[in-house]
Amino acid sequence: MTVQALIPAAGAGLRNGESSANVLLSVNGRSAIGLTLQAFDRCDEITGITVIVSQRNLLAVTDELEKMTWQKPLEVILGGQTRQESVRLGLESLQQSPPDYVLVHDGARPLVTDRLIHDGLETAREHGAATACVPVNHTYKHVNGQGFVENTIERSNLVQVQTPQVFRYDWILEAHEKAVRERIVVEDDAELIEKLGRPVKIFPGSYRNLKISTPDDARMVEALAADPVCA
């Protein structure tokens, strides 16, 4: 069975005005994208890796990856204007020799572990599509346009979605093709599978599995990466 890791890494930068690409941020002396990719490179269950970058960060990401040694076949391709388009382009790049499964993981989520990768693959093998999730542990409220609370959201069945997300290749390619035809725009790839009417099974994520989107995220990831429990 073949499994290709698709790593979207085309984000332009951090929120809050930071100009540096989040995937290139240094985490204890190593780049976020380097840490992310090394997790998949050392995993026996992964067959190959496709990194999807923007024209803007192509040179910087390529230079970063050339500093490292890789065991798995690793390809860098250009993405699109959105994450959704970038993942689709990654899927299309595999059509000549399609894998059995595709694992999609954010390039700026560098604390992914062997356990998360394995659990996602095991769940997808059984159900066809799987996404990492953690329980929602905060209180959320609906507010109106004037800033007044309308109601509190029942959270017992709510989860926060993470990556990795793992799919049968034929399912996720079909889902993206449908999205192009019907001009569907979604927040994550699992939602495209939902719109095909196919099931998506959740598996336990990790609160440590943070995505770097803000400078505060970056500082938190750096602290967790230095923790031997997470290393």
C-alpha positions as CSV (number, residue, x, y, z in Angstrom):
1,M,0.0,0.0,0.0
2,T,1.3,3.4,-1.0
3,V,0.8,6.6,1.0
4,Q,1.8,10.1,-0.2
5,A,2.1,12.9,2.2
6,L,0.9,16.2,0.8
7,I,2.2,19.2,2.7
8,P,0.6,22.6,1.8
9,A,3.3,25.2,2.6
10,A,2.3,28.1,0.4
11,G,1.1,30.5,3.1
12,A,2.4,34.0,2.6
13,G,3.1,34.7,6.3
14,L,2.0,35.1,9.9
15,R,-1.0,37.1,10.9
16,N,-0.6,40.3,13.0
17,G,1.6,42.0,10.4
18,E,4.5,39.6,10.4
19,S,6.1,39.3,6.9
20,S,8.1,36.0,7.3
21,A,6.4,32.9,6.0
22,N,5.2,30.8,8.9
23,V,6.7,27.6,7.5
24,L,10.1,29.2,7.4
25,L,10.0,30.3,11.0
26,S,12.9,29.1,13.1
27,V,11.9,26.6,15.9
28,N,14.8,26.1,18.2
29,G,17.3,26.5,15.3
30,R,15.3,24.5,12.7
31,S,12.6,25.7,10.3
32,A,9.0,24.8,10.9
33,I,8.8,23.2,7.4
34,G,11.9,21.2,8.0
35,L,10.6,19.8,11.3
36,T,7.3,18.9,9.7
37,L,8.8,17.1,6.8
38,Q,11.3,15.2,8.9
39,A,8.4,13.7,10.8
40,F,7.0,12.2,7.6
41,D,10.4,11.3,6.2
42,R,11.2,9.0,9.2
43,C,7.8,7.3,9.2
44,D,7.9,3.9,7.6
45,E,4.3,4.1,6.5
46,I,4.9,7.1,4.3
47,T,5.9,6.3,0.7
48,G,6.7,9.8,-0.6
49,I,6.3,13.5,0.2
50,T,5.0,16.4,-1.9
51,V,5.6,19.9,-0.7
52,I,3.3,22.6,-2.2
53,V,4.7,26.1,-2.1
54,S,4.0,29.5,-3.5
55,Q,6.1,31.3,-6.1
56,R,6.9,33.8,-3.4
57,N,8.5,31.3,-1.0
58,L,9.7,28.7,-3.6
59,L,13.4,29.7,-3.4
60,A,13.5,30.0,0.4
61,V,11.8,26.7,1.0
62,T,13.9,24.9,-1.6
63,D,17.1,26.3,-0.1
64,E,15.9,25.2,3.3
65,L,15.2,21.6,2.2
66,E,18.5,21.3,0.3
67,K,20.3,21.7,3.7
68,M,18.8,18.4,4.8
69,T,19.1,14.7,3.9
70,W,16.0,12.9,2.9
71,Q,15.2,9.1,2.9
72,K,11.9,9.4,1.0
73,P,11.3,10.7,-2.5
74,L,10.5,14.4,-2.0
75,E,9.0,16.7,-4.7
76,V,8.4,20.5,-4.4
77,I,5.6,21.9,-6.6
78,L,3.9,25.2,-7.0
79,G,0.5,25.7,-5.4
80,G,-2.4,27.9,-6.2
81,Q,-4.1,31.1,-4.8
82,T,-5.8,29.2,-2.0
83,R,-5.0,26.2,0.2
84,Q,-7.8,24.3,-1.4
85,E,-6.4,24.9,-4.9
86,S,-2.9,24.0,-3.7
87,V,-4.0,20.6,-2.4
88,R,-5.9,19.9,-5.7
89,L,-2.7,20.7,-7.6
90,G,-0.8,18.3,-5.4
91,L,-3.4,15.6,-6.0
92,E,-3.2,16.1,-9.8
93,S,0.6,15.9,-9.7
94,L,0.1,12.2,-8.6
95,Q,-2.3,11.1,-11.3
96,Q,0.3,9.3,-13.4
97,S,1.2,7.0,-10.5
98,P,-1.6,7.4,-8.0
99,P,-1.0,6.3,-4.4
100,D,-3.6,4.3,-2.4
101,Y,-3.9,7.0,0.2
102,V,-3.0,10.6,0.6
103,L,-2.2,12.3,3.9
104,V,-2.7,16.0,4.0
105,H,-0.9,18.0,6.7
106,D,-0.2,21.7,7.3
107,G,3.4,22.7,6.7
108,A,3.2,25.0,9.6
109,R,2.1,22.3,12.1
110,P,5.6,21.0,13.0
111,L,4.8,19.0,16.1
112,V,3.1,16.1,14.3
113,T,4.1,12.8,15.8
114,D,4.5,9.2,14.6
115,R,1.4,8.3,16.7
116,L,-0.8,10.8,14.9
117,I,0.4,9.7,11.5
118,H,-0.1,6.0,12.3
119,D,-3.6,6.6,13.9
120,G,-4.7,8.6,10.9
121,L,-3.6,5.9,8.5
122,E,-5.2,3.1,10.5
123,T,-8.5,5.0,10.7
124,A,-8.5,5.8,6.9
125,R,-7.7,2.2,6.0
126,E,-10.9,1.2,7.8
127,H,-13.2,4.0,6.9
128,G,-11.8,5.7,3.8
129,A,-11.4,9.2,5.2
130,A,-10.1,10.4,8.6
131,T,-9.3,13.6,10.4
132,A,-7.4,14.4,13.6
133,C,-9.6,16.2,16.1
134,V,-9.5,17.4,19.7
135,P,-12.4,18.1,22.0
136,V,-13.5,21.7,22.3
137,N,-12.6,22.8,25.9
138,H,-13.7,26.4,25.8
139,T,-17.1,28.1,25.9
140,Y,-18.3,29.6,22.6
141,K,-21.2,32.0,22.2
142,H,-23.2,33.4,19.2
143,V,-23.2,37.2,19.1
144,N,-25.2,39.6,17.0
145,G,-24.0,42.5,14.9
146,Q,-24.2,44.8,17.9
147,G,-21.9,42.7,20.1
148,F,-24.6,41.1,22.3
149,V,-24.7,37.4,23.2
150,E,-27.6,35.6,21.5
151,N,-26.9,32.1,22.9
152,T,-24.3,29.7,24.1
153,I,-23.2,26.9,21.9
154,E,-23.7,23.3,23.2
155,R,-20.2,21.9,23.0
156,S,-20.6,18.2,24.0
157,N,-20.5,17.1,20.4
158,L,-18.1,19.8,19.1
159,V,-14.5,19.0,18.1
160,Q,-11.7,21.2,16.8
161,V,-10.3,19.8,13.5
162,Q,-6.5,19.5,12.9
163,T,-4.3,17.8,10.4
164,P,-3.2,15.2,9.5
165,Q,-6.2,14.2,7.4
166,V,-6.0,11.0,5.5
167,F,-8.1,9.9,2.5
168,R,-8.4,7.2,-0.1
169,Y,-6.8,8.9,-3.1
170,D,-9.7,8.2,-5.5
171,W,-12.1,9.8,-2.9
172,I,-10.2,13.0,-2.3
173,L,-9.4,13.5,-6.0
174,E,-13.1,13.1,-6.9
175,A,-14.0,15.5,-4.1
176,H,-11.7,18.2,-5.4
177,E,-12.9,17.7,-9.0
178,K,-16.5,18.1,-7.8
179,A,-15.5,21.3,-6.0
180,V,-14.0,22.8,-9.2
181,R,-17.1,21.9,-11.2
182,E,-19.6,23.2,-8.7
183,R,-17.4,26.1,-7.4
184,I,-17.4,24.8,-3.8
185,V,-15.1,26.5,-1.4
186,V,-14.5,24.9,2.0
187,E,-12.3,25.2,5.1
188,D,-10.7,21.8,4.9
189,D,-10.4,18.7,2.7
190,A,-12.6,16.6,5.0
191,E,-15.5,18.9,4.2
192,L,-15.1,18.1,0.5
193,I,-15.5,14.4,1.4
194,E,-18.6,15.2,3.4
195,K,-20.1,16.9,0.3
196,L,-19.6,13.7,-1.6
197,G,-21.9,12.0,0.9
198,R,-19.1,9.8,2.2
199,P,-18.2,9.3,5.9
200,V,-15.3,11.0,7.7
201,K,-14.1,9.3,10.8
202,I,-12.3,11.3,13.5
203,F,-9.3,10.1,15.5
204,P,-7.6,11.7,18.5
205,G,-5.5,14.7,17.7
206,S,-3.2,16.4,20.2
207,Y,-3.4,19.8,21.9
208,R,0.4,20.0,21.2
209,N,-0.2,19.7,17.5
210,L,-0.4,23.4,17.0
211,K,-0.4,25.3,13.8
212,I,1.7,28.4,13.5
213,S,-0.5,31.3,12.5
214,T,0.5,34.1,14.8
215,P,3.7,35.1,16.7
216,D,2.2,33.8,19.9
217,D,1.7,30.4,18.2
218,A,5.3,30.4,17.2
219,R,6.5,31.0,20.7
220,M,4.3,28.2,22.0
221,V,5.5,25.8,19.4
222,E,9.1,26.6,20.2
223,A,8.5,25.9,23.9
224,L,6.8,22.6,23.2
225,A,9.5,21.5,20.7
226,A,12.0,22.0,23.5
227,D,10.0,19.7,25.8
228,P,11.5,16.2,25.7
229,V,8.0,14.7,26.0
230,C,7.2,16.2,22.6
231,A,10.6,15.8,20.9
